Amino acid sequence: MTSEDFVKIFYSNSPLNIDWENIDEIAWMYQEGLFTFTSEVIVTNAEFQARVDLVSDPSSGIIKNGESFSHMALKSLARDYLIKQLNIVDDEVKYEYPLIGFEVDVIDKNLWFPTECGDTNAMKLEKYLMLPTTKKMLVLPYPHTGDVKVFDFSATSQFFEYIKHKQVILNQENAKLR
């Protein structure tokens, strides 16, 4: 996997805002075995388009609060995935949940599976994986004309060693600035 491959996951719709420094670090971390990831198709593009139509219908009862219908459809598919594939109880699914300085699109009550939909700040991968509650971070990129996939990221023990080392270095650099 190259940096360009990870851009397609994290910046599926908005290539103008790419944080190349973080993307390059993610590619390096993957090559070093600091995390693993898998992907699987969860719905076809036709099913995604049907979900977009559903969330855009005012009679569905879904309220649009400043986000695109495509993003709302991805969030509803993420919810379905948490319930059906990861056995999360329906009323334990949270939306736009504040988590370490970000808002995670979809997450379970136990904070095990932070799930981002559409374009995602690449920094969230490191931040979410380092949380003690996180089992996996999930990303559902915009599918455009393809099927909707979920990317499932899991930290390895080496990931936590790297984060500790990185924090020591950053603390040393910050101390120099004081």
C-alpha positions as a LaTeX table, in Angstrom:
\begin{tabular}{lrrr}
\hline
Residue & $x$ (\AA) & $y$ (\AA) & $z$ (\AA) \\
\hline
Met1 & 0.00 & 0.00 & 0.00 \\
Thr2 & 1.30 & 3.40 & $-0.97$ \\
Ser3 & 0.43 & 6.88 & 0.22 \\
Glu4 & $-1.77$ & 7.25 & $-2.87$ \\
Asp5 & $-3.71$ & 4.13 & $-1.87$ \\
Phe6 & $-4.40$ & 5.57 & 1.58 \\
Val7 & $-5.48$ & 8.88 & 0.02 \\
Lys8 & $-8.30$ & 6.99 & $-1.72$ \\
Ile9 & $-9.49$ & 5.75 & 1.68 \\
Phe10 & $-9.20$ & 8.96 & 3.70 \\
Tyr11 & $-9.82$ & 11.59 & 1.01 \\
Ser12 & $-12.24$ & 9.83 & $-1.33$ \\
Asn13 & $-14.10$ & 12.97 & $-2.33$ \\
Ser14 & $-11.90$ & 15.98 & $-1.62$ \\
Pro15 & $-8.35$ & 15.56 & $-2.89$ \\
Leu16 & $-7.59$ & 19.25 & $-2.37$ \\
Asn17 & $-7.31$ & 18.96 & 1.42 \\
Ile18 & $-4.86$ & 16.07 & 1.61 \\
Asp19 & $-2.61$ & 16.03 & 4.66 \\
Trp20 & 0.34 & 14.38 & 2.91 \\
Glu21 & 2.50 & 14.33 & 6.02 \\
Asn22 & $-0.02$ & 12.18 & 7.88 \\
Ile23 & $-0.81$ & 10.08 & 4.81 \\
Asp24 & 2.90 & 9.35 & 4.30 \\
Glu25 & 3.23 & 8.42 & 7.97 \\
Ile26 & 0.23 & 6.08 & 7.67 \\
Ala27 & 1.80 & 4.37 & 4.65 \\
Trp28 & 5.09 & 4.02 & 6.56 \\
Met29 & 3.30 & 2.67 & 9.66 \\
Tyr30 & 1.52 & 0.09 & 7.51 \\
Gln31 & 4.76 & $-0.99$ & 5.83 \\
Glu32 & 6.35 & $-1.34$ & 9.29 \\
Gly33 & 3.48 & $-3.50$ & 10.54 \\
Leu34 & 2.22 & $-0.99$ & 13.12 \\
Phe35 & $-1.39$ & $-1.65$ & 12.14 \\
Thr36 & $-3.30$ & $-4.09$ & 10.01 \\
Phe37 & $-6.33$ & $-3.44$ & 7.91 \\
Thr38 & $-8.84$ & $-5.28$ & 5.82 \\
Ser39 & $-11.60$ & $-4.14$ & 3.54 \\
Glu40 & $-14.85$ & $-5.62$ & 2.44 \\
Val41 & $-17.76$ & $-4.58$ & 0.29 \\
Ile42 & $-20.80$ & $-3.96$ & 2.46 \\
Val43 & $-23.31$ & $-2.84$ & $-0.21$ \\
Thr44 & $-23.37$ & $-2.39$ & $-3.95$ \\
Asn45 & $-23.43$ & 1.05 & $-5.50$ \\
Ala46 & $-27.08$ & 0.53 & $-6.42$ \\
Glu47 & $-27.89$ & $-0.18$ & $-2.75$ \\
Phe48 & $-25.94$ & 2.91 & $-1.76$ \\
Gln49 & $-27.91$ & 5.04 & $-4.24$ \\
Ala50 & $-31.14$ & 3.61 & $-2.82$ \\
Arg51 & $-29.96$ & 4.61 & 0.68 \\
Val52 & $-29.17$ & 8.11 & $-0.58$ \\
Asp53 & $-32.71$ & 8.30 & $-1.96$ \\
Leu54 & $-34.09$ & 7.09 & 1.38 \\
Val55 & $-32.26$ & 9.64 & 3.51 \\
Ser56 & $-33.11$ & 12.46 & 1.08 \\
Asp57 & $-36.84$ & 11.73 & 1.30 \\
Pro58 & $-38.38$ & 14.11 & 3.86 \\
Ser59 & $-40.95$ & 11.47 & 4.84 \\
Ser60 & $-38.15$ & 9.18 & 6.08 \\
Gly61 & $-37.97$ & 11.26 & 9.23 \\
Ile62 & $-34.22$ & 11.72 & 8.88 \\
Ile63 & $-33.28$ & 15.31 & 9.50 \\
Lys64 & $-30.49$ & 16.78 & 7.41 \\
Asn65 & $-28.37$ & 19.09 & 9.50 \\
Gly66 & $-25.93$ & 20.61 & 7.07 \\
Glu67 & $-24.45$ & 17.43 & 5.65 \\
Ser68 & $-24.78$ & 15.82 & 2.27 \\
Phe69 & $-27.21$ & 13.03 & 1.58 \\
Ser70 & $-24.25$ & 10.83 & 0.55 \\
His71 & $-22.62$ & 11.38 & 3.95 \\
Met72 & $-25.89$ & 10.65 & 5.74 \\
Ala73 & $-26.29$ & 7.45 & 3.70 \\
Leu74 & $-22.77$ & 6.33 & 4.62 \\
Lys75 & $-23.48$ & 7.00 & 8.29 \\
Ser76 & $-26.65$ & 4.91 & 8.14 \\
Leu77 & $-24.70$ & 2.09 & 6.47 \\
Ala78 & $-22.01$ & 2.38 & 9.15 \\
Arg79 & $-24.72$ & 2.04 & 11.80 \\
Asp80 & $-26.05$ & $-1.07$ & 10.06 \\
Tyr81 & $-22.53$ & $-2.52$ & 9.94 \\
Leu82 & $-21.96$ & $-1.95$ & 13.67 \\
Ile83 & $-25.27$ & $-3.64$ & 14.47 \\
Lys84 & $-25.16$ & $-6.55$ & 12.03 \\
Gln85 & $-21.44$ & $-7.35$ & 11.83 \\
Leu86 & $-20.09$ & $-6.23$ & 15.21 \\
Asn87 & $-23.16$ & $-7.03$ & 17.34 \\
Ile88 & $-23.67$ & $-3.53$ & 18.71 \\
Val89 & $-27.14$ & $-2.93$ & 20.13 \\
Asp90 & $-29.12$ & $-0.42$ & 18.06 \\
Asp91 & $-29.70$ & 2.09 & 20.85 \\
Glu92 & $-25.98$ & 2.06 & 21.71 \\
Val93 & $-24.99$ & 3.63 & 18.39 \\
Lys94 & $-24.03$ & 7.32 & 18.65 \\
Tyr95 & $-23.62$ & 9.94 & 15.91 \\
Glu96 & $-21.25$ & 12.94 & 15.81 \\
Tyr97 & $-19.79$ & 11.91 & 19.14 \\
Pro98 & $-17.04$ & 14.16 & 20.60 \\
Leu99 & $-13.83$ & 12.15 & 20.94 \\
Ile100 & $-10.34$ & 13.53 & 21.71 \\
Gly101 & $-10.85$ & 16.83 & 19.95 \\
Phe102 & $-12.77$ & 15.43 & 16.98 \\
Glu103 & $-16.31$ & 14.38 & 16.28 \\
Val104 & $-16.50$ & 10.78 & 15.19 \\
Asp105 & $-19.29$ & 10.18 & 12.67 \\
Val106 & $-20.59$ & 6.94 & 14.18 \\
Ile107 & $-19.51$ & 5.05 & 17.30 \\
Asp108 & $-20.82$ & 2.57 & 19.81 \\
Lys109 & $-21.51$ & 3.43 & 23.44 \\
Asn110 & $-18.36$ & 1.58 & 24.61 \\
Leu111 & $-16.15$ & 3.53 & 22.16 \\
Trp112 & $-14.84$ & 0.29 & 20.67 \\
Phe113 & $-15.42$ & 1.09 & 16.99 \\
Pro114 & $-14.96$ & 4.74 & 15.99 \\
Thr115 & $-16.27$ & 4.94 & 12.44 \\
Glu116 & $-15.61$ & 7.70 & 9.93 \\
Cys117 & $-17.59$ & 8.20 & 6.73 \\
Gly118 & $-16.56$ & 10.00 & 3.56 \\
Asp119 & $-13.54$ & 12.28 & 3.76 \\
Thr120 & $-11.63$ & 11.74 & 6.98 \\
Asn121 & $-8.82$ & 13.64 & 8.64 \\
Ala122 & $-5.96$ & 11.13 & 8.39 \\
Met123 & $-4.75$ & 12.15 & 11.85 \\
Lys124 & $-7.79$ & 10.40 & 13.31 \\
Leu125 & $-6.31$ & 6.98 & 12.55 \\
Glu126 & $-3.46$ & 7.45 & 15.00 \\
Lys127 & $-5.57$ & 9.29 & 17.57 \\
Tyr128 & $-8.41$ & 6.76 & 17.61 \\
Leu129 & $-6.19$ & 3.66 & 17.53 \\
Met130 & $-4.19$ & 4.86 & 20.53 \\
Leu131 & $-7.31$ & 5.08 & 22.72 \\
Pro132 & $-7.47$ & 2.22 & 25.23 \\
Thr133 & $-11.11$ & 1.49 & 24.36 \\
Thr134 & $-10.66$ & 1.21 & 20.57 \\
Lys135 & $-10.75$ & $-2.29$ & 19.15 \\
Lys136 & $-10.86$ & $-1.15$ & 15.51 \\
Met137 & $-11.25$ & 2.06 & 13.57 \\
Leu138 & $-13.56$ & 1.83 & 10.58 \\
Val139 & $-13.64$ & 4.06 & 7.50 \\
Leu140 & $-16.32$ & 4.08 & 4.81 \\
Pro141 & $-15.09$ & 6.24 & 1.89 \\
Tyr142 & $-17.42$ & 7.76 & $-0.66$ \\
Pro143 & $-17.97$ & 5.07 & $-3.31$ \\
His144 & $-18.57$ & 7.30 & $-6.36$ \\
Thr145 & $-19.43$ & 4.66 & $-8.99$ \\
Gly146 & $-18.10$ & 1.65 & $-7.06$ \\
Asp147 & $-19.47$ & $-0.41$ & $-4.22$ \\
Val148 & $-19.34$ & 0.79 & $-0.61$ \\
Lys149 & $-16.44$ & $-0.71$ & 1.31 \\
Val150 & $-15.58$ & $-0.64$ & 4.97 \\
Phe151 & $-11.89$ & $-0.42$ & 5.86 \\
Asp152 & $-11.12$ & $-1.96$ & 9.23 \\
Phe153 & $-7.91$ & $-0.74$ & 10.95 \\
Ser154 & $-6.41$ & $-2.49$ & 14.00 \\
Ala155 & $-3.32$ & $-1.49$ & 15.97 \\
Thr156 & $-0.53$ & $-3.99$ & 16.64 \\
Ser157 & 1.64 & $-4.00$ & 19.76 \\
Gln158 & 4.37 & $-2.26$ & 17.73 \\
Phe159 & 1.93 & 0.59 & 17.09 \\
Phe160 & 1.75 & 1.39 & 20.80 \\
Glu161 & 5.54 & 1.22 & 21.15 \\
Tyr162 & 5.89 & 3.65 & 18.25 \\
Ile163 & 3.32 & 6.06 & 19.73 \\
Lys164 & 5.15 & 6.07 & 23.09 \\
His165 & 8.46 & 6.76 & 21.33 \\
Lys166 & 6.89 & 9.47 & 19.16 \\
Gln167 & 5.39 & 11.16 & 22.23 \\
Val168 & 8.80 & 11.23 & 23.98 \\
Ile169 & 10.35 & 12.89 & 20.93 \\
Leu170 & 7.52 & 15.43 & 20.66 \\
Asn171 & 7.74 & 16.22 & 24.38 \\
Gln172 & 11.50 & 16.83 & 24.01 \\
Glu173 & 10.94 & 19.15 & 21.04 \\
Asn174 & 8.21 & 21.05 & 22.91 \\
Ala175 & 10.45 & 21.42 & 25.96 \\
Lys176 & 13.05 & 23.13 & 23.77 \\
Leu177 & 10.48 & 25.72 & 22.74 \\
Arg178 & 9.70 & 26.76 & 26.32 \\
\hline
\end{tabular}
